[in-house]
Structures are given as C-alpha cells and as structure tokens.
Amino acid sequence: MAASRSYTSAAVAQRTPRIGIALAGGGPLGAMYEIGALAALQEAVEGLDLNQADVYVGISAGGLIAAGLANGITPHEMCRMFIESDVDSAGEEHFDPAMLLRPAWDEFAIRGAALPVLLAEALVHYVRRRGRTSAAQSLERLKAVLPNGIFSSAGIEHFVRRIFSAPGRTNDFRKLQKDLVIVATDLDTGESVPFGRSGYSHVPISRAAQASAAVPGLFPPVEIDGNYYVDGALRKTLHASIALERGVDLLICLNPLVPYRARPAHPSGKVAQGGLPSVLSQTLRAIIHSRVEIGMANYSVTYPGTDILLVEPNQRDADMFFTNLFSYNNRRRLCESAYQNTRMMLWEQRRPLQETLAAHGLRLRLPVLRDTSLTLVKSPRKEDLFGLSALEDSLDALERHLKIAAG
C-alpha cells in the first residue's frame, strides 16, 4: 500500500486540531478497502477518533462509510455489518450483497410500456419518408426503450435507512452532530451537488447515499425533488476541497481505486488476459488515480495550512483488481488485506508520519503496529451448539482493547 502526503507543519499544538475525512467511491470493493484501512488507522493512531472528526465528505461507497462514521458507527462495527454479514450478531443489521443484483423492474416496466408507442411512431416515420430514409434511421427512436440502469439501488437506500433509524443515530443531515457532505452529480447539468449543505440538507441521508452511488448504466438515476442524480465521482474523485474549505488542520483521504501495476515477468498476470472487463477497469482506475494526483498537487498549493494524508492500496495488489466483489470469502480476505497493508504502510512511513501527527497532538502506537497477532476479520463460524460465540467475541474484543491500550 502506498501513501502520498502533503506536509506543511500546519497544526498549532496549543489547540485541538480540526480533522477532516474524505472518502472516495469504488463500489463494494471500495467499501471493503475503506473499512479495513479505517480500522487500522483507528487502532494505530493514538488520539484519533474517526467518529469525532470535524467534517466528513463521501462519494458513492465512500458516502455510505462517511455517513456511518458521522453517525457514530466505528470501522469495527461496520466490519461486522458489511463484511461479516453471515456471522450471527444479535441486534445488528447486516448487509446482503445480493441486494445490489436485484433487477430494476420498475425501470424495465416503464421502458417496456413505451415500446408499442415508439414502435408505432417508427413505422409511421418510415412509411411517410419511404425512399428518403432507411429502416435503421426510423428505428433509431427505439433507443428510448433501453433502461437507464440494470440493477435497482433501492436496497441501498432501505439498508442505510434501517441502520440510521437505530437509537442514537439519525437519517437527517440537520440532526447530525457532525458536518457530513455526500456528493452526487446532477444528471441534467453535470454539476456536483453537496447533500448536507444548505438547500440540500432536507434530503434524507439514505437517499443522498443512494444517489451518490448510482453508477451510470449500472443503476438508474435517483430522482430527488424533480431532479435526477448519479454517481458523485463524475467530476471529482474525492471532493476533498469541501473539507479543506472548512479550515481543517489534518485531512485524511482514502482512495480505493488505483491502476494495477502488472509484473512484466509474469505474462499470465497481464491486464489484457482478463478480457474487456479488466481493460475497462484498468482504464477507469488510471483516470481516477490521475485526477487524485492532480488534486493532491493543487491542494498542497491552494491549502498550504493543511496536512494531507492520502491512503491508497498497493498498485501491485492483484487481489484488489482481480476479485469477485460478491463472494463472502473474498470480502473477508480483501478487508483483512486492507487492514494489514495499511498497518504495514503506517509502519514503513512511521518516521515522517510521527513528525506530522505530533504537530496535531497525535502519535503512532508503534507496539500496536509491531503486533503481528492483530487481525480484523473473523472466520465464518460453524453451528454454535453451546452458545459460546458471544463469549468468544467478548474475549476477542477485550484482548484487542488491552493490546491497543498498552500500545
């Protein structure tokens, strides 16, 4: 895992630093990565409470994670909800990846109902202009029958609404104790819209998260107040400037999507071997990562008073590139990999990081980073015949707490 940083010795040690968190998108894979990386940061940085940041900015999957943090849900709790969703845990909502694969039946029905009218119009157009137009030109108007998305994103909204309806949480931006912004793109103008800011704070958090995660072509645009919204990453990858404009001293950015750097000595590992999906994925990742690099360079000049920590996956991590996003086993492995690789990155960069963190009243827990016994994700349990799983969880949590406290 690689980290790029902009260090400016910005903090004033005599006051409590203002901390911002900006999370990019990346679909289910991005959510897995961000949960693992955030859990590692929470454990390894003394004085850092990811649920007490001054401002949160999220896009797509990052919007869901940012909203969870702002609502007081810790990265470890998110791991149980999203990653270990087949591990029994009383009273907790669990994420079912199958909800992302439900067809957009409403969209299909609307488009299908328009087919007879459009077909009739095409035939009339062809007959009236026979000899002056081709059948293909007349039938072109049938393109309006194509659905705007294949899968329904309603499951995302329902899930987020349920978890934020629990006591102590809220689905209302205006009732949050924290400053949360979820960015989506207005499909009709191409402009970025900051849900949570003035004029958009009345929109439920779950609806904003659904809109921000509406990847064009995959999910239909989300209608809110008569406007249609899609993925917030269309214009920017992180929208970190939203947090920087709030005058934060330290900004922690996570970007899960980086281009895969194949090893020339291993032809079987070439991106082209994966076919069109791999080629398109690599292209998208390269575009996204280049925008992040340009943004970081600009921020260091435009906001010299803020230290920026950018955390990204290792570009040689094949698991982050070639994986089945909806496999339970892969979800566990990838989240654990993100957790361990972030810990490794923090250890390798400990010297410059210590200096920067110290300026903000924070420090790395080096004994925690050296402790190779720490893990994040539990293995799937077999049937619990004696009801010991809850006791085992409690003992594991206590052991982890003692280790981190000792660091």
C-alpha positions in Angstrom: 0.0 0.0 0.0 1.3 3.4 -0.9 0.6 6.7 0.9 1.2 10.1 -0.5 1.3 13.1 1.8 1.5 16.9 1.8 3.3 18.0 4.9 3.4 21.7 5.8 3.7 21.7 9.6 0.4 23.4 9.7 -1.0 22.5 13.1 -1.0 24.6 16.2 -0.2 22.3 19.0 -1.8 24.6 21.6 -5.3 24.0 20.3 -7.4 20.9 19.4 -6.7 20.3 15.7 -9.6 20.2 13.2 -9.7 16.9 11.4 -11.5 16.1 8.1 -12.1 12.8 6.4 -12.7 12.5 2.6 -13.7 9.1 1.2 -13.8 8.3 -2.5 -16.0 5.7 -4.1 -15.2 2.3 -5.6 -18.4 0.2 -5.2 -18.5 -2.8 -2.9 -14.7 -3.3 -3.3 -14.1 0.3 -2.2 -16.2 -0.2 0.9 -14.3 -3.3 1.9 -11.0 -1.5 1.4 -12.1 1.6 3.3 -13.5 -0.3 6.3 -10.2 -2.3 6.7 -8.0 0.8 6.2 -10.0 2.9 8.6 -9.9 0.2 11.3 -6.1 0.1 11.0 -5.9 3.9 11.3 -8.3 3.9 14.3 -6.1 1.4 16.2 -2.7 2.7 15.2 -3.1 6.4 15.7 -3.3 7.5 19.4 -5.6 10.4 19.9 -7.5 9.9 16.6 -11.2 9.2 16.9 -12.7 8.7 13.4 -16.2 9.2 14.9 -15.2 12.7 16.1 -13.9 14.3 13.0 -15.0 17.9 12.2 -16.2 17.2 8.7 -16.9 14.1 6.6 -17.0 14.1 2.8 -18.1 10.9 0.9 -18.8 9.8 -2.6 -20.6 6.7 -3.7 -19.5 3.8 -1.4 -17.4 6.4 0.5 -20.6 8.3 1.2 -22.1 5.3 3.0 -18.9 4.8 5.1 -18.6 8.6 5.8 -22.3 8.7 6.9 -21.7 5.7 9.2 -18.7 7.4 10.8 -20.7 10.6 11.3 -23.4 8.6 12.9 -21.0 7.1 15.5 -20.6 3.7 13.8 -17.0 2.6 14.3 -15.0 0.9 11.5 -15.0 -2.4 13.5 -18.8 -2.2 13.8 -19.0 -1.6 10.0 -16.8 -4.7 9.5 -19.4 -6.8 11.3 -22.3 -5.2 9.3 -20.8 -5.3 5.8 -18.0 -7.9 5.8 -19.1 -10.5 8.4 -22.8 -10.3 7.5 -23.2 -14.1 7.7 -21.8 -14.1 11.3 -24.6 -14.0 13.8 -24.6 -10.9 15.9 -27.8 -10.1 17.8 -29.4 -6.8 17.2 -27.2 -5.7 14.2 -28.3 -5.0 10.7 -26.3 -7.0 8.1 -25.5 -6.1 4.5 -26.6 -8.7 1.9 -24.6 -8.2 -1.3 -27.5 -9.8 -3.2 -29.4 -6.5 -2.8 -27.0 -5.0 -5.4 -28.0 -7.6 -8.0 -31.8 -7.1 -7.9 -33.0 -6.1 -11.4 -34.5 -2.6 -11.8 -38.0 -4.0 -12.5 -39.7 -0.6 -12.3 -37.3 0.8 -14.9 -37.9 -2.2 -17.2 -41.6 -1.8 -16.8 -41.6 1.9 -17.7 -39.4 1.4 -20.7 -41.4 -1.6 -21.8 -44.7 0.2 -21.6 -43.3 2.8 -24.0 -42.3 0.2 -26.6 -45.6 -0.1 -28.5 -45.9 3.7 -28.9 -42.3 4.1 -30.0 -42.5 1.2 -32.4 -45.7 2.7 -34.0 -44.0 6.1 -34.4 -41.0 4.4 -36.0 -43.2 2.6 -38.5 -45.2 5.7 -39.4 -42.0 7.7 -39.8 -40.6 5.0 -42.2 -43.8 4.8 -44.3 -44.1 8.6 -44.6 -40.5 9.0 -45.6 -40.1 5.9 -47.6 -37.3 6.3 -50.0 -35.9 9.2 -48.2 -34.8 7.4 -45.0 -33.7 3.9 -44.0 -35.4 1.5 -41.7 -32.4 1.9 -39.3 -32.9 5.6 -39.1 -36.6 5.2 -38.3 -36.0 2.5 -35.7 -33.3 4.7 -34.0 -36.1 6.3 -31.9 -36.4 2.9 -30.2 -33.3 3.7 -28.2 -35.5 5.3 -25.6 -36.7 1.8 -24.7 -33.2 1.0 -23.3 -33.3 1.1 -19.5 -31.3 3.8 -17.6 -29.9 1.1 -15.4 -29.8 -2.7 -15.0 -30.0 -3.1 -11.2 -32.1 -1.4 -8.6 -30.3 0.7 -5.9 -33.4 0.8 -3.7 -31.9 -1.9 -1.5 -29.0 0.5 -0.7 -31.5 3.2 0.5 -33.5 0.7 2.5 -30.5 -0.7 4.3 -29.0 2.7 5.1 -32.4 4.0 6.4 -32.7 1.0 8.7 -29.3 1.3 10.2 -29.6 5.0 10.8 -33.0 4.5 12.4 -31.4 2.8 15.4 -31.4 4.7 18.7 -28.6 7.3 18.9 -28.4 7.6 15.1 -30.2 9.7 12.5 -31.1 9.7 8.9 -31.4 13.5 8.9 -28.4 15.7 8.0 -29.9 18.5 10.1 -29.9 16.4 13.3 -26.4 15.1 13.0 -23.9 16.4 15.5 -21.2 16.2 12.8 -20.7 18.0 9.5 -21.4 15.4 6.8 -21.5 16.0 3.0 -22.4 13.3 0.4 -21.7 14.4 -3.1 -23.8 13.3 -6.2 -24.0 14.7 -9.7 -27.0 16.4 -11.2 -27.5 14.4 -14.5 -29.2 17.4 -16.3 -26.4 19.9 -15.5 -23.3 17.8 -14.8 -22.8 19.8 -11.6 -21.8 18.4 -8.3 -24.4 18.6 -5.6 -23.3 18.6 -1.9 -26.1 16.9 0.0 -26.0 18.0 3.6 -25.2 21.6 2.7 -27.7 24.5 2.6 -30.5 23.8 0.2 -29.9 20.1 0.2 -29.9 19.2 4.0 -33.6 18.3 3.9 -32.8 15.2 1.8 -32.6 12.0 3.9 -29.0 10.7 4.3 -30.1 7.3 2.9 -31.5 9.0 -0.3 -28.3 11.0 -0.7 -26.2 7.9 -0.4 -28.3 6.1 -2.9 -28.0 9.0 -5.4 -24.2 9.3 -4.9 -23.8 5.5 -5.5 -25.9 5.5 -8.7 -23.2 4.4 -11.2 -24.5 5.3 -14.7 -25.5 2.3 -16.7 -25.5 0.1 -13.6 -28.1 1.8 -11.5 -30.8 4.2 -12.8 -30.5 7.9 -11.8 -32.2 8.7 -8.5 -35.0 11.2 -8.6 -34.9 13.8 -5.8 -37.2 16.9 -5.8 -37.8 16.5 -9.5 -34.1 16.3 -10.4 -32.1 13.2 -11.3 -28.8 12.3 -9.7 -26.0 9.9 -10.4 -22.5 9.0 -9.0 -20.7 11.9 -7.4 -17.4 10.9 -8.9 -18.2 12.1 -12.4 -16.5 15.5 -11.8 -14.0 14.7 -9.0 -12.7 11.6 -7.3 -12.6 12.9 -3.7 -14.1 16.4 -3.5 -11.6 16.9 -0.7 -11.9 20.7 -1.2 -15.2 20.6 0.6 -13.4 19.6 3.8 -10.4 21.9 3.1 -12.7 24.9 2.8 -13.8 24.2 6.3 -10.3 25.1 7.5 -9.2 21.6 8.7 -5.7 21.2 10.0 -5.4 17.5 9.0 -7.3 15.8 6.2 -7.3 12.0 5.9 -8.2 10.9 2.4 -8.9 7.3 1.2 -9.0 6.4 -2.4 -9.6 2.6 -3.1 -9.2 2.6 -6.9 -5.7 2.7 -8.2 -4.4 1.2 -11.5 -3.0 -2.3 -11.3 0.8 -2.5 -12.0 1.3 -5.8 -13.6 4.6 -7.6 -13.4 6.3 -7.8 -16.8 8.0 -11.1 -15.8 4.6 -12.8 -15.5 2.6 -12.7 -18.8 -0.3 -14.5 -17.1 -0.8 -11.5 -14.9 -1.2 -9.1 -17.8 -4.4 -7.0 -17.6 -5.4 -7.9 -21.1 -5.6 -11.5 -20.1 -8.7 -10.7 -18.1 -10.7 -9.6 -21.2 -12.8 -6.5 -21.7 -13.9 -6.1 -18.0 -10.3 -5.9 -16.9 -9.3 -3.5 -19.6 -12.2 -1.2 -18.8 -11.5 -1.5 -15.0 -7.8 -0.6 -15.6 -8.8 2.4 -17.8 -11.2 3.7 -15.2 -8.7 3.3 -12.4 -6.0 5.1 -14.3 -8.3 8.1 -15.0 -9.5 8.2 -11.3 -6.0 8.0 -9.9 -4.6 10.7 -12.3 -7.4 13.0 -11.0 -6.4 12.3 -7.4 -2.7 13.0 -8.2 -3.6 16.3 -9.8 -5.9 17.2 -7.0 -3.3 16.5 -4.3 -0.7 18.6 -6.1 -3.2 21.5 -6.3 -4.3 21.2 -2.7 -0.7 21.5 -1.4 -0.5 24.9 -3.1 -4.1 26.1 -2.5 -4.3 25.0 1.1 -0.8 25.2 2.5 -2.1 25.3 6.0 -3.4 21.8 5.9 -1.6 18.5 6.2 -3.0 15.8 3.9 -2.7 12.1 4.4 -3.7 10.1 1.3 -4.1 6.3 1.8 -4.4 4.0 -1.2 -3.9 0.3 -2.0 -0.6 -1.0 -3.2 -0.7 -0.9 -7.0 0.7 -4.4 -7.2 -2.1 -5.9 -5.1 -3.7 -8.3 -7.6 -6.5 -9.1 -5.1 -7.7 -5.6 -5.3 -8.0 -5.8 -9.0 -9.0 -9.4 -9.9 -11.7 -10.3 -7.5 -15.4 -11.3 -7.3 -17.0 -8.5 -5.4 -19.9 -10.5 -4.2 -18.1 -13.5 -2.6 -18.2 -13.8 1.1 -14.7 -15.3 1.3 -13.3 -12.6 -0.9 -14.9 -9.9 1.1 -13.3 -11.1 4.2 -9.9 -11.6 2.6 -9.9 -8.2 0.9 -11.0 -6.3 4.1 -8.3 -8.1 6.1 -5.7 -7.4 3.4 -6.6 -3.7 3.5 -6.3 -3.7 7.3 -2.9 -5.4 7.3 -1.5 -3.5 4.4 -2.5 -0.2 6.0 -0.7 -1.2 9.2 2.3 -2.1 7.1 2.2 1.3 5.3 2.0 3.1 8.6 5.0 1.2 9.9 7.1 1.8 6.8 6.2 5.5 6.9 6.4 5.9 10.6 9.2 8.5 10.7 7.6 11.2 8.6 4.2 10.3 9.9 5.3 10.7 13.5 6.5 14.2 12.8 3.3 15.2 11.1 1.0 13.6 13.6 2.8 15.1 16.5 2.1 18.5 15.2 -1.6 17.7 15.6 -1.3 16.1 19.1 -1.4 12.6 17.6 1.1 9.8 17.6 1.5 6.3 16.2 1.2 3.4 18.5 4.3 1.6 17.4 3.8 -1.5 19.6 0.4 -2.0 18.0 1.9 -1.8 14.5 4.6 -4.3 15.5 2.0 -6.8 16.9 1.5 -9.3 14.1 -1.2 -11.2 16.1 -3.8 -8.5 15.5 -6.4 -9.3 12.9 -9.7 -7.6 11.9 -12.0 -10.1 10.2 -13.2 -13.3 11.9 -13.6 -16.5 10.1 -17.1 -17.9 9.4 -18.4 -19.9 12.4 -19.8 -23.3 12.3 -23.0 -24.0 14.2 -22.8 -22.8 17.8 -24.2 -25.7 19.8 -23.3 -24.4 23.2 -23.9 -20.7 22.8 -20.3 -19.8 23.3 -19.9 -17.5 20.3 -20.9 -14.4 22.2 -18.4 -15.2 25.0 -15.7 -15.7 22.3 -16.5 -12.4 20.7 -16.3 -10.6 24.1 -13.0 -12.2 24.9 -11.6 -11.3 21.5 -12.7 -7.7 21.8 -11.2 -7.5 25.3 -7.9 -8.9 24.2 -7.8 -6.4 21.3 -8.7 -3.5 23.5 -5.9 -4.4 26.0 -3.3 -4.7 23.3 -4.2 -1.4 21.7 -4.4 0.4 25.1 -1.0 -1.0 26.0 0.4 0.5 22.8 
